Amino acid sequence: MNPVRYLMAPVWVAQLATGAKSFRDNPLIGSPALNRRGLHERRMRLAHDLAWRRRARLAGLVSAEDRAAFDRDGFVMRRNFLPDDAFRQLRDAVFAYEAPAREMIQGDTITRRIAVDPQALAAVPELKRFLANPEWRGINRYVGSFDQEPLTYVQTILSHVRETAPDPQTDLHADTFHPTVKAWLFLTDVAEDEGPFVYVAGSHRLTPGRLAWERETSVMASESANRLLARGSFRAGREEIARMGYGAPKAFAVPANTLVAADTVGFHARGLSARPTVRVEIWTYGRRNPFLPWTGLDAGSIPGVAERRIPWMWRARDLMEKAGLGGQPWHDVGRLRPADPPGLQPG
């Protein structure tokens, strides 16, 4: 037997108690035999149970209306989230901000991200005020089930930048096996045929059909030809979703100044775009060890640390790539504004 397997065995065992999700990289998580006996299903059940317990302790951070909407649907949607004047000032300031940007190309789409870091907060005080909004903060925390600062970006989606297969994010999928949060404040209008966010209402809750499908999928995941599925982001067709007991996907065709926050353990996608489009949003992402029983005590949320995590993460990935220890999908494209043309040259 390869001696490396003996050395890695304690790491693989320890990862079972974390958010590790790759069926290809961890032979225990990806074991067909263990998953036939319910390993993946049990991890999922426990993670969901703990998330709902944490949310019960965070319930006071959101209104009763938003809490009921989320508990039922798996998302909160709020049109006209900010007063008109405040939104216009925020949008105009963000669109004028030029900063170091990173881009990733998937299929026919480029995603651009600009970090909301100390430089951004100093240059765009409207953005700093928005992130202090108690409703924005409370919704992110309740949906994500943790009292933590999410990672925050100004994100731009540029569709149809080249002639090729669609972005894989247009496939209905769950990000991972446990509850997480992604939230958007759309700075541009989003039409139904211009790549809207799509979500299957109620799919953040486990049904008998979902659990049976998860067990079946987990058995074959490590050998799947779909790289994203093999790494723990399960894909599902509409017929499969119906058999799990869920309804039809909902497309969020919404005007600018709409907030959407969703638990992305529910099935979601980016809708197909009929034409080249540019979508700009303030986007947050929060994920933590799903097996923690407490809501807070997050070192990454400490002021002075929280707003520096993204630049640190980018630099760490750059160093790993230079050392041959992994790829860096986010390419440095220099200083750009959110709505500028692509920095990457699509091949």
N, C-alpha and C positions, 0 to 999 in steps of 0.2 A: 504494500500500500504506500502511496505517496506520503512521505513524512510531513509534508506541508499540511496535509489534512489533519494530522494529529495536532499540529501547532494551532491550526485555525479552529479546531473543534470547540474550545471554550468561547471563542468569539461568536461562532454560529449559535451556540446555545444561549449566550447572553442576549443576542439580537432578538430572540423570541419575545423578550420582555420590553421591546422598543417598537418604534414605528417602522422598522425594517420591513420591506415589502417585496424585494426582488426574489422571484422564484428561480431565477437563473443563477444568482450570485451566492445564495445561501442554500446548501443542499438539504437542510432541515425544513426551511420554509417551502422549498420546492419539491419535497419528497412526495411522490405519488402515494406511497404506502401510508405515510403519516397523514396525508390529507384525505385518503379514503377513510381513515379512522377519525377524521374530524378536526385535525390540528388547525387548519385555516378557519374553519367555521367557529371553533371555540375562541380563537384570538379575536375574531370579528364580534362575536356576541359579547365578550368581556369588554372590549373597547367601547362598544355602543352603550352598554349599561353604565360604565363609568362616565361617559360623556353626558348622559342625561342626568346623572347625579350631580355633576359639576354645574350643569346649566341650572338646576334647581337652586343652587346657591348664588347664581349670578342673575336670577330672574329680575331683581330690582333694578338692573341697569337698563331695562327696555320697557316700553309701554306695554300694557296688557294687549293692545291691538297687534303690535308687532310680534309679541311673544306667541299669540294665538296663531297668527299667520305662519310664522316659522314652524311651530310645532306641527301644524297641519300639512304644510306644503314643502318645507325644507328651504325656503327662501323668504326674504323680506324685500318688497319692492315699494319704493316711495318716490312718486313723481314730485316735481317742484320741491326737492329736498331743502334747498337753500332759498332764502329770499332773493328775488330777481336781481337786485343791485349787487348783493354779495356774490351771487353766482357769476354775473358778468365780470366783476372785478377779478375773481379767482380765475375764470377761464382766460381772460385777456392776459393776465400776468403769467400764467402757465404757458400759454402759446408763445409769449415773447421770450421765455427763458431759454437760453442756449447753454448746454452743459455737456459733459462727457456722456456719450451714449453707447449702448451695446445693442447689437441686433443678432437675431437668429432667424434662419430661413428654414421653413418646413413646407414641403410641397410648393404651392404657388403663392405662399404668404410669408411676409417678413413681419416679425414682432420686434419692435424697438422698445427698449426700456431705459429710462433716465432715473437714476437713484434719487430718492428724497433723502438727502444726506445733510450734514450741517451747512454746506454751501448753498444747497437749494432752499433750505429753511431761512437762511439769512437773506438770500436774494429775492425770495418770493414770500413776504410776510403774510400774504393772503393764504398761501398754502399752509403755513404754520398755524394760522387761526383756524382754518378748516379742520386740520388734524386734531385740534383741541376740542372740537365740537362734541359735547357729551353724548348726543344721540349717535353720531358716527362711531364713537369709541364704544358705547354700550352695545350697539348692534354687532360690531365685530367680535366683541368678547362673548356675548351670549351665543351667537351662531357657532363660533369656534370652540366654545366650552372652556376657555381659559382666560384668566385675567392677565393678558400679555399684550405687548406691543407687536402688531404684525409688521412684516416687511412692506414698505410702501414705495411704489414707483409711479412715475408718469409713463403710461404705456400707450403705444401706438400700434395699431394693426393695419398693415398695408397689404391689401389683397390683390390677387392677379398681377403679381410682379413678374411672372414668367409663365410660359406655356408648359404645364406639367400637371401631374396628379394633384388633387386638392390637398390642402393642409390636413394632416391626420387628426387635428383637433376637431374636425368636422364630424368625426365618428362619435356616436354616443358612448360615453365611458364614465367610469368612476375613477377619481384620482388615486385612491388607495382604499384600504379595507376599513379605515376608521374615520370618524367625523373630523372635518377640517373646515376652514373658512376661506372663501375668496369674496372680495367685495369690490364693487365698481361704482364710481361716480362718473357718469358719462358726460364728457365735455362737448360731445358732438351728438347730433341726432343719429339714431340707428333705425334704418328701415328694415322691414321684414325680409327683403331680398338683398340686404347689404351686410351679411355676416353677423346677425344678432346672437346674443347669448341664448342658448336653448336649454331647458331644464325639464326633467320629468317630475312633476309635482308628486310629493309623497315618497319619492324613492330614497330619501334619507332614512326612512324607517325600514326595518327588516321584516319581510314577510316570509312565510314558509316557502313560497316559491323562490324568493331571492336567496334564501339560505341553501336550498337544494341546488340552485344554479351556481352559487359560489363554490359549493363543495365539488360539483362536477367540473367546473372550470379550473379549480385549484389542482385537480389531479393531473391535468394535461398542460398546465401553464408553463412549466419549466422547459417543455419541448416545443412550445408554440413558435411558429415562424414570425408571428407579430412581436417585434422587439418590445413595444410598449406594454403589451399584455404580459409578456414573460417577465417584465420588470415590475409587475404588480398593479398596473393600471388597466383593469379589465374592460374590454369592449363588448357591447351587446347590441344586437339588432332590435328593431322595433317589435318583431314577433316575440323574441325572447323576453323583452321588457313586459309585454302584455301577459305572457305566461307567468311572470313573477307576481302579477296582480296589480301592476301600476297602469296608469292611464297614458294618454298620448303626450308627447313632448310639447312644451309651451315655448314659443319664440318671443323674446322680449324686444319687440319693435317699440322703441321708446324715444321720447324727446330728450334732448340735452337737459341736464340737471335732474336726472333720475338716478336714484341709488338702488342698487341691487346687491344683496348679500346672500350667499348661498352656502350650504353645506355640500361640499363637492365629493362626499362619499355617495351622494345621489347622482344619478345619471344625467350628464350634461354634455354640451358640445358647443362649438361655434358654428352657427348656421352658414350655409353656402351663400356666397355672394355672386350676384348676377353680373357684376361689373367691377372694375377697379374702384376701390374705396379706401378712405383714410379714416379710421376710428380712433379717437383720442380719449383717454380716461385716466382718472386717478384710480390706481389698482392696488389692492392689498391682499396679502397672502399670509395665513397663519397656520402653522402645524407644529405640534409638540408631541412628546412621548404620550401615546394614548392611554397608557396604563398607569399614569400618575393619578392618585386620588384627590390631590389638592388642585386649586385653581390658579394660585399665584406662585411666588418664589421662583420667578424666571430671571436668570442672570442676564439674558438678552434684552430684557425690558428696562434695565437700569439706565437712567438718563446719562448721556455721554457714550453709552455703548449702543443703545437701540438704533440711533440714527447713523451709526458708523458700520453696522453689520454688512450692508450691501457692498460698499467699497472693499471691505476686508475680504468678503467672500469672493468677489471678482479677482482680487489680487492673488488669493490662495489658489484659485482654479488656474490662473495664468501660470503660476509657479509650478503647479502639478503638471500642466501640459508641457512646459519646458523640460521638466524632469522625466517626461515620458510615462507619467503615472496616470494619465487619463486625458480625455478630450475636453476642450472648453467650447461648448456650443455657442456661447455668447461672444461675438466678435466685437472688438473695439473699433468703432467707426468714427472716432474723433468727436468734436463738439457739434451738436445739432440741436435744433429746436424740435418740439414734438411733431409738428406737421410738415417738416422738411421732406424732400424726396429721399429715397433709400440711400444709406451710406454704402451698403453692400452692393456689389454688382452681380445680380443674379445670372447664373450660367445657363 
